[in-house]
Amino acid sequence: VLQNASKILLTGATGYLGLGLLNALLTDSSPHTQVICLVRGSSTGDGQGVRGETRLINLYEQAGFGDLHSSFSERKLTVFEGDICDPYLGLEAADYDRLAKDVDLIFHCAALVNLRAIYDQTKPSIVEGSRHILNFATTERIKTLHHISTNSVLAISTDGQLVERRSEVEDAYLLKDGYSQAKWVAEQLMESAAALGLPVTIYRPGNIGPHRITTYANRHDLSYLIWQAVAQLKTAPAKTEWRFECTPIDVTAELIIKIAHLPRPKKYYHLVHPRPLTADPLFEKWSGQRMISWQADWKAWKSVLLSSSNPAHKVLATSLPY
């Protein structure tokens, strides 16, 4: 369980949920627990690149979570530059071997999140990355693995409810985007490992909304982009029956950490808000507050997006599943 882990590996720490998980881990874990983040460096046009540690510090501060320097100085946090697409996580052999011996528990959050990508684009980070993490989890010692998946791997039942169950082949046939397809395959790998005795817990978040205190938000999220376009254009779609399911990122991260403390967790957990926001009452409220000037049916609103001079609005129009 989490409270007994002395060294925790976190992948995807620079991503949206990854930063929230890092914040929750540093807040929750004991003073003697060390969080090890596997972070990619990034290229700057001059070929020099930005160190993974620097990227993490900057993104964490931008999210409103504070300064990480004290966590580094107190050795509660360390960063290894690497890449889950590599069989050895992009690490030097000595570093890989040492971490394989030292790490007790893994939160695997890294993934290419792009709902417009095809399977071949998402497979390296999501499928092969998960395979490499499983290999790491069984090297030198058995490690507990907390795998972050998505609720989009399952088909929605007739009553609109998602059951916490194994993802089946029937679900795979209904998945349209490469991200969900790759996440489905990654879950099959996790299932196979669990059947062989590896302690694996699978989390299926729904849409993740802004932080309740810092307002840190995923500015690439479809819901956020819709709200932003409505505010900028002063125009909203009407009678869409859209529902915005947004569990705050701090709630999502805290739930994952609480579950990781359980001595015998279930295999699957859906982290989905039970009361989604309905678009029509929300936009009607904004209209009453004079935040928007008029509403149009969604097809007309999509035309407004396409005729906008803002390139982001055009991209949003082509991303709408309608």
One Martini backbone bead per residue (centre of mass of N, CA, C, O) as a GRO file, in nm:
protein
  322
    1VAL     BB    1   0.103   0.032   0.008
    2LEU     BB    2   0.158   0.363   0.014
    3GLN     BB    3   0.262   0.401   0.319
    4ASN     BB    4   0.504   0.174   0.255
    5ALA     BB    5   0.644   0.351   0.055
    6SER     BB    6   0.969   0.483  -0.034
    7LYS     BB    7   0.945   0.444  -0.360
    8ILE     BB    8   0.812   0.647  -0.630
    9LEU     BB    9   0.681   0.611  -0.951
   10LEU     BB   10   0.627   0.880  -1.196
   11THR     BB   11   0.441   0.916  -1.477
   12GLY     BB   12   0.347   1.207  -1.634
   13ALA     BB   13   0.413   1.475  -1.454
   14THR     BB   14   0.367   1.705  -1.697
   15GLY     BB   15   0.085   1.657  -1.695
   16TYR     BB   16  -0.215   1.726  -1.586
   17LEU     BB   17  -0.258   1.487  -1.384
   18GLY     BB   18   0.038   1.454  -1.296
   19LEU     BB   19   0.056   1.718  -1.133
   20GLY     BB   20  -0.172   1.646  -0.937
   21LEU     BB   21  -0.035   1.389  -0.826
   22LEU     BB   22   0.220   1.517  -0.721
   23ASN     BB   23   0.085   1.706  -0.520
   24ALA     BB   24  -0.056   1.477  -0.358
   25LEU     BB   25   0.201   1.318  -0.282
   26LEU     BB   26   0.357   1.549  -0.133
   27THR     BB   27   0.121   1.590   0.076
   28ASP     BB   28   0.077   1.276   0.177
   29SER     BB   29   0.345   1.178   0.220
   30SER     BB   30   0.606   1.091   0.377
   31PRO     BB   31   0.921   1.216   0.459
   32HIS     BB   32   1.052   0.923   0.351
   33THR     BB   33   0.934   0.972   0.077
   34GLN     BB   34   1.008   0.912  -0.270
   35VAL     BB   35   0.973   1.090  -0.571
   36ILE     BB   36   0.989   0.960  -0.906
   37CYS     BB   37   1.044   1.126  -1.213
   38LEU     BB   38   0.954   1.068  -1.546
   39VAL     BB   39   1.121   1.288  -1.781
   40ARG     BB   40   1.119   1.481  -2.046
   41GLY     BB   41   1.286   1.647  -2.253
   42SER     BB   42   1.328   1.953  -2.445
   43SER     BB   43   1.323   2.121  -2.740
   44THR     BB   44   1.500   2.387  -2.865
   45GLY     BB   45   1.581   2.526  -3.157
   46ASP     BB   46   1.910   2.506  -3.072
   47GLY     BB   47   1.942   2.199  -2.936
   48GLN     BB   48   1.966   2.213  -2.616
   49GLY     BB   49   1.734   2.225  -2.432
   50VAL     BB   50   1.524   2.108  -2.159
   51ARG     BB   51   1.518   2.014  -1.861
   52GLY     BB   52   1.314   1.814  -1.684
   53GLU     BB   53   1.330   1.963  -1.413
   54THR     BB   54   1.258   2.243  -1.523
   55ARG     BB   55   0.985   2.174  -1.643
   56LEU     BB   56   0.852   2.083  -1.379
   57ILE     BB   57   0.886   2.340  -1.215
   58ASN     BB   58   0.732   2.529  -1.408
   59LEU     BB   59   0.458   2.375  -1.428
   60TYR     BB   60   0.394   2.366  -1.125
   61GLU     BB   61   0.385   2.674  -1.088
   62GLN     BB   62   0.171   2.737  -1.313
   63ALA     BB   63  -0.053   2.560  -1.153
   64GLY     BB   64  -0.027   2.663  -0.837
   65PHE     BB   65   0.162   2.459  -0.638
   66GLY     BB   66   0.448   2.587  -0.637
   67ASP     BB   67   0.760   2.503  -0.493
   68LEU     BB   68   1.013   2.244  -0.559
   69HIS     BB   69   1.292   2.293  -0.424
   70SER     BB   70   1.245   2.168  -0.140
   71SER     BB   71   1.192   1.878  -0.240
   72PHE     BB   72   1.477   1.844  -0.352
   73SER     BB   73   1.648   1.918  -0.097
   74GLU     BB   74   1.483   1.685   0.077
   75ARG     BB   75   1.449   1.427  -0.117
   76LYS     BB   76   1.135   1.388  -0.215
   77LEU     BB   77   1.259   1.466  -0.505
   78THR     BB   78   1.310   1.323  -0.836
   79VAL     BB   79   1.480   1.325  -1.163
   80PHE     BB   80   1.434   1.144  -1.472
   81GLU     BB   81   1.542   1.114  -1.781
   82GLY     BB   82   1.297   0.998  -2.027
   83ASP     BB   83   1.119   0.713  -2.204
   84ILE     BB   84   0.853   0.494  -2.246
   85CYS     BB   85   0.920   0.405  -2.549
   86ASP     BB   86   1.148   0.274  -2.411
   87PRO     BB   87   1.238  -0.027  -2.283
   88TYR     BB   88   1.437   0.151  -2.063
   89LEU     BB   89   1.309   0.446  -2.032
   90GLY     BB   90   1.574   0.610  -2.122
   91LEU     BB   91   1.793   0.475  -1.949
   92GLU     BB   92   2.046   0.395  -1.787
   93ALA     BB   93   2.140   0.095  -1.682
   94ALA     BB   94   2.206   0.174  -1.387
   95ASP     BB   95   1.941   0.326  -1.331
   96TYR     BB   96   1.744   0.101  -1.392
   97ASP     BB   97   1.848  -0.105  -1.186
   98ARG     BB   98   1.815   0.072  -0.933
   99LEU     BB   99   1.511   0.127  -0.959
  100ALA     BB  100   1.419  -0.170  -0.970
  101LYS     BB  101   1.515  -0.213  -0.665
  102ASP     BB  102   1.373   0.049  -0.514
  103VAL     BB  103   1.096   0.040  -0.618
  104ASP     BB  104   0.752  -0.010  -0.498
  105LEU     BB  105   0.579   0.210  -0.670
  106ILE     BB  106   0.334   0.285  -0.937
  107PHE     BB  107   0.249   0.569  -1.147
  108HIS     BB  108   0.074   0.543  -1.456
  109CYS     BB  109   0.030   0.847  -1.674
  110ALA     BB  110   0.156   0.817  -1.938
  111ALA     BB  111   0.044   0.991  -2.246
  112LEU     BB  112  -0.103   1.034  -2.552
  113VAL     BB  113  -0.326   1.313  -2.574
  114ASN     BB  114  -0.533   1.244  -2.869
  115LEU     BB  115  -0.846   1.244  -3.031
  116ARG     BB  116  -0.716   1.275  -3.342
  117ALA     BB  117  -0.563   1.027  -3.326
  118ILE     BB  118  -0.424   0.746  -3.425
  119TYR     BB  119  -0.316   0.446  -3.327
  120ASP     BB  120  -0.019   0.466  -3.439
  121GLN     BB  121   0.035   0.728  -3.260
  122THR     BB  122  -0.042   0.602  -2.962
  123LYS     BB  123   0.109   0.331  -2.921
  124PRO     BB  124   0.398   0.396  -2.813
  125SER     BB  125   0.303   0.530  -2.534
  126ILE     BB  126   0.062   0.339  -2.442
  127VAL     BB  127   0.141   0.046  -2.514
  128GLU     BB  128   0.452   0.030  -2.500
  129GLY     BB  129   0.476   0.184  -2.236
  130SER     BB  130   0.318  -0.026  -2.067
  131ARG     BB  131   0.505  -0.262  -2.127
  132HIS     BB  132   0.758  -0.130  -1.998
  133ILE     BB  133   0.637  -0.096  -1.714
  134LEU     BB  134   0.586  -0.397  -1.665
  135ASN     BB  135   0.878  -0.483  -1.682
  136PHE     BB  136   0.970  -0.304  -1.447
  137ALA     BB  137   0.764  -0.424  -1.229
  138THR     BB  138   0.932  -0.726  -1.276
  139THR     BB  139   1.209  -0.612  -1.193
  140GLU     BB  140   1.379  -0.766  -0.920
  141ARG     BB  141   1.077  -0.668  -0.833
  142ILE     BB  142   0.765  -0.641  -0.706
  143LYS     BB  143   0.526  -0.399  -0.812
  144THR     BB  144   0.302  -0.166  -0.760
  145LEU     BB  145   0.024  -0.084  -0.991
  146HIS     BB  146  -0.094   0.235  -1.114
  147HIS     BB  147  -0.336   0.271  -1.369
  148ILE     BB  148  -0.404   0.517  -1.614
  149SER     BB  149  -0.690   0.553  -1.777
  150THR     BB  150  -1.024   0.531  -1.927
  151ASN     BB  151  -1.374   0.548  -1.980
  152SER     BB  152  -1.348   0.508  -2.308
  153VAL     BB  153  -1.314   0.182  -2.311
  154LEU     BB  154  -1.624   0.191  -2.278
  155ALA     BB  155  -1.936   0.109  -2.324
  156ILE     BB  156  -2.241   0.241  -2.310
  157SER     BB  157  -2.514   0.187  -2.167
  158THR     BB  158  -2.856   0.221  -2.190
  159ASP     BB  159  -2.851   0.393  -1.900
  160GLY     BB  160  -2.555   0.550  -1.900
  161GLN     BB  161  -2.376   0.341  -1.755
  162LEU     BB  162  -2.067   0.263  -1.590
  163VAL     BB  163  -1.908  -0.034  -1.544
  164GLU     BB  164  -1.697  -0.199  -1.321
  165ARG     BB  165  -1.505  -0.354  -1.566
  166ARG     BB  166  -1.403  -0.535  -1.806
  167SER     BB  167  -1.262  -0.497  -2.107
  168GLU     BB  168  -1.396  -0.579  -2.413
  169VAL     BB  169  -1.417  -0.660  -2.740
  170GLU     BB  170  -1.686  -0.509  -2.785
  171ASP     BB  171  -1.569  -0.232  -2.714
  172ALA     BB  172  -1.350  -0.200  -2.935
  173TYR     BB  173  -1.553  -0.175  -3.183
  174LEU     BB  174  -1.661   0.123  -3.062
  175LEU     BB  175  -1.392   0.255  -3.109
  176LYS     BB  176  -1.270   0.556  -3.281
  177ASP     BB  177  -1.015   0.641  -3.129
  178GLY     BB  178  -0.674   0.604  -3.072
  179TYR     BB  179  -0.671   0.648  -2.767
  180SER     BB  180  -0.886   0.440  -2.676
  181GLN     BB  181  -0.762   0.197  -2.818
  182ALA     BB  182  -0.488   0.202  -2.666
  183LYS     BB  183  -0.611   0.181  -2.381
  184TRP     BB  184  -0.738  -0.094  -2.424
  185VAL     BB  185  -0.477  -0.249  -2.476
  186ALA     BB  186  -0.336  -0.174  -2.211
  187GLU     BB  187  -0.544  -0.322  -2.033
  188GLN     BB  188  -0.477  -0.606  -2.135
  189LEU     BB  189  -0.194  -0.607  -2.019
  190MET     BB  190  -0.279  -0.567  -1.725
  191GLU     BB  191  -0.454  -0.819  -1.705
  192SER     BB  192  -0.231  -1.026  -1.760
  193ALA     BB  193  -0.051  -0.946  -1.519
  194ALA     BB  194  -0.264  -0.992  -1.295
  195ALA     BB  195  -0.305  -1.300  -1.359
  196LEU     BB  196   0.015  -1.343  -1.266
  197GLY     BB  197   0.025  -1.136  -0.982
  198LEU     BB  198   0.010  -0.843  -1.032
  199PRO     BB  199  -0.040  -0.546  -0.867
  200VAL     BB  200  -0.340  -0.401  -1.006
  201THR     BB  201  -0.471  -0.071  -1.075
  202ILE     BB  202  -0.759   0.073  -1.238
  203TYR     BB  203  -0.813   0.393  -1.381
  204ARG     BB  204  -1.124   0.582  -1.489
  205PRO     BB  205  -1.138   0.867  -1.608
  206GLY     BB  206  -1.287   1.129  -1.700
  207ASN     BB  207  -1.342   1.434  -1.706
  208ILE     BB  208  -1.109   1.699  -1.629
  209GLY     BB  209  -1.115   1.962  -1.425
  210PRO     BB  210  -1.069   2.221  -1.250
  211HIS     BB  211  -0.934   2.361  -0.992
  212ARG     BB  212  -1.089   2.474  -0.700
  213ILE     BB  213  -0.852   2.693  -0.629
  214THR     BB  214  -0.640   2.761  -0.876
  215THR     BB  215  -0.782   2.693  -1.172
  216TYR     BB  216  -0.644   2.475  -1.296
  217ALA     BB  217  -0.625   2.394  -1.652
  218ASN     BB  218  -0.717   2.232  -1.950
  219ARG     BB  219  -0.662   2.403  -2.255
  220HIS     BB  220  -0.732   2.125  -2.443
  221ASP     BB  221  -1.008   2.090  -2.360
  222LEU     BB  222  -1.316   2.076  -2.492
  223SER     BB  223  -1.479   2.224  -2.277
  224TYR     BB  224  -1.292   2.466  -2.248
  225LEU     BB  225  -1.306   2.555  -2.549
  226ILE     BB  226  -1.607   2.613  -2.548
  227TRP     BB  227  -1.616   2.823  -2.324
  228GLN     BB  228  -1.414   3.016  -2.454
  229ALA     BB  229  -1.572   3.070  -2.716
  230VAL     BB  230  -1.827   3.181  -2.588
  231ALA     BB  231  -1.686   3.422  -2.445
  232GLN     BB  232  -1.554   3.550  -2.705
  233LEU     BB  233  -1.831   3.548  -2.895
  234LYS     BB  234  -2.105   3.574  -2.731
  235THR     BB  235  -2.180   3.267  -2.815
  236ALA     BB  236  -2.429   3.001  -2.807
  237PRO     BB  237  -2.547   2.703  -2.796
  238ALA     BB  238  -2.865   2.545  -2.859
  239LYS     BB  239  -3.014   2.260  -2.788
  240THR     BB  240  -2.786   2.012  -2.737
  241GLU     BB  241  -2.756   1.815  -2.476
  242TRP     BB  242  -2.514   1.876  -2.335
  243ARG     BB  243  -2.246   1.731  -2.124
  244PHE     BB  244  -2.043   1.830  -1.844
  245GLU     BB  245  -1.780   1.626  -1.733
  246CYS     BB  246  -1.617   1.759  -1.424
  247THR     BB  247  -1.361   1.657  -1.244
  248PRO     BB  248  -1.161   1.773  -1.038
  249ILE     BB  249  -0.827   1.738  -1.018
  250ASP     BB  250  -0.801   1.722  -0.706
  251VAL     BB  251  -1.009   1.497  -0.672
  252THR     BB  252  -0.884   1.283  -0.852
  253ALA     BB  253  -0.608   1.265  -0.707
  254GLU     BB  254  -0.716   1.203  -0.420
  255LEU     BB  255  -0.859   0.939  -0.492
  256ILE     BB  256  -0.612   0.781  -0.585
  257ILE     BB  257  -0.460   0.801  -0.317
  258LYS     BB  258  -0.673   0.669  -0.135
  259ILE     BB  259  -0.678   0.398  -0.285
  260ALA     BB  260  -0.365   0.338  -0.248
  261HIS     BB  261  -0.417   0.287   0.074
  262LEU     BB  262  -0.546   0.033   0.025
  263PRO     BB  263  -0.499  -0.302   0.096
  264ARG     BB  264  -0.772  -0.396  -0.102
  265PRO     BB  265  -0.823  -0.318  -0.394
  266LYS     BB  266  -0.971  -0.286  -0.662
  267LYS     BB  267  -0.932  -0.309  -1.004
  268TYR     BB  268  -1.165  -0.086  -1.047
  269TYR     BB  269  -1.199   0.278  -1.124
  270HIS     BB  270  -1.439   0.534  -1.142
  271LEU     BB  271  -1.374   0.889  -1.222
  272VAL     BB  272  -1.690   1.028  -1.193
  273HIS     BB  273  -1.923   1.257  -1.222
  274PRO     BB  274  -2.260   1.240  -1.108
  275ARG     BB  275  -2.308   1.569  -1.202
  276PRO     BB  276  -2.349   1.697  -1.477
  277LEU     BB  277  -2.335   1.953  -1.691
  278THR     BB  278  -2.578   2.137  -1.851
  279ALA     BB  279  -2.570   2.345  -2.114
  280ASP     BB  280  -2.835   2.504  -2.133
  281PRO     BB  281  -2.853   2.627  -1.843
  282LEU     BB  282  -2.575   2.755  -1.849
  283PHE     BB  283  -2.620   2.949  -2.098
  284GLU     BB  284  -2.869   3.087  -1.982
  285LYS     BB  285  -2.723   3.210  -1.743
  286TRP     BB  286  -2.517   3.373  -1.906
  287SER     BB  287  -2.732   3.541  -2.050
  288GLY     BB  288  -2.854   3.670  -1.788
  289GLN     BB  289  -2.544   3.788  -1.728
  290ARG     BB  290  -2.429   3.901  -2.008
  291MET     BB  291  -2.202   3.702  -2.137
  292ILE     BB  292  -2.417   3.669  -2.363
  293SER     BB  293  -2.615   3.767  -2.653
  294TRP     BB  294  -2.652   3.478  -2.809
  295GLN     BB  295  -2.834   3.203  -2.958
  296ALA     BB  296  -2.770   2.891  -3.133
  297ASP     BB  297  -2.762   2.649  -3.313
  298TRP     BB  298  -2.508   2.432  -3.353
  299LYS     BB  299  -2.467   2.481  -3.658
  300ALA     BB  300  -2.448   2.789  -3.641
  301TRP     BB  301  -2.216   2.790  -3.435
  302LYS     BB  302  -2.015   2.646  -3.617
  303SER     BB  303  -2.013   2.874  -3.831
  304VAL     BB  304  -1.895   3.085  -3.643
  305LEU     BB  305  -1.628   2.942  -3.597
  306LEU     BB  306  -1.540   2.925  -3.904
  307SER     BB  307  -1.562   3.259  -3.935
  308SER     BB  308  -1.341   3.304  -3.759
  309SER     BB  309  -1.017   3.456  -3.694
  310ASN     BB  310  -0.973   3.225  -3.500
  311PRO     BB  311  -0.804   2.932  -3.523
  312ALA     BB  312  -0.920   2.784  -3.269
  313HIS     BB  313  -1.216   2.782  -3.369
  314LYS     BB  314  -1.172   2.602  -3.616
  315VAL     BB  315  -1.065   2.357  -3.465
  316LEU     BB  316  -1.314   2.314  -3.292
  317ALA     BB  317  -1.518   2.264  -3.522
  318THR     BB  318  -1.358   1.998  -3.622
  319SER     BB  319  -1.391   1.851  -3.323
  320LEU     BB  320  -1.678   1.818  -3.338
  321PRO     BB  321  -1.916   1.541  -3.300
  322TYR     BB  322  -2.130   1.686  -3.556
   0.00000   0.00000   0.00000
